[in-house]
Amino acid sequence: MGLFRPEPTTIAEWQALVAEAEVKTGYAFDEHLESYLVLTLDHYTKKDELISSVIALDFLKSTNIARPRDGALLREVGDQCLILSGLFPERALKKNVSLTYFIGMGQQAYLALTDNRLKESFDPELYNSLSHNFVGLMDLLHSMRSNSEN
């Protein structure tokens, strides 16, 4: 009987890519940010259409003062802005939208998740860290993208 060698999971592959990109870029994110990024990459790369919604409208809907804030929608806006600006910046540029716009919107969406008035409970430290480290995480994704193009 041959030796059974399981294939690595997609999570393990993403973890390896993130770790490699951290070495290449010099960033050293904490375990919480790394895990969040890995799970976000896994989630969005399994979707048929990465970003089909109008992110700005989702952001406005989620921050409407007339109703309780929708934390899940805010998280999705932040995640989509991070993935779009880090892995697919040409999509933003094709739509004549600057990366600065997506960076700002992503940071604000994550920062809004630290608000204790949300109807769901989110880890304020994690989302504050995501907001403040948005550009570094985006740089990490840029590095991963450039590795795959070589």
Phi, psi and omega in degrees: 000132181286161179285128180279124179235100181291146175287147177294149178286163177297326178298314180297322178294317177297319179300317179296318179295319179295315180299318179296318180292325177297318178297315182296319185269342182088002176281148176222084181281154179288168185301325181294316179293318178300313181297317179299314181297316180299313181293324178293315177300316180298317181297309186284337179277351176270349180279147177294314178245118184297304184223103182251341183273166175274107189301319182298320179293320176299319180297314180296319178299318185286341181252013179298122184290338184290345179222166178301142181293142180262098183296323180297321179291321176299316180298318179297320177299312179300314181297315181295321178297320179295311181296316181297311183289330183273319184255332185229054183297335180294333177295319178294316182294325177297330180268011181056039177242131183284155175296329178302322178299312181291325177298310180298316180294319178296316178298316181294321179297313179296318180296323179296336179287351176275354181289126182283359178271000178294148180287335175259163178260124178237154179284103185299326180295317180297311184287331173295317178294320177299318179297313183287335181256014185305311183295320177296318178295321177297317177300320178299316178295321176302317180297318178298320180294316181293329175296321183285338180277341182275000000 
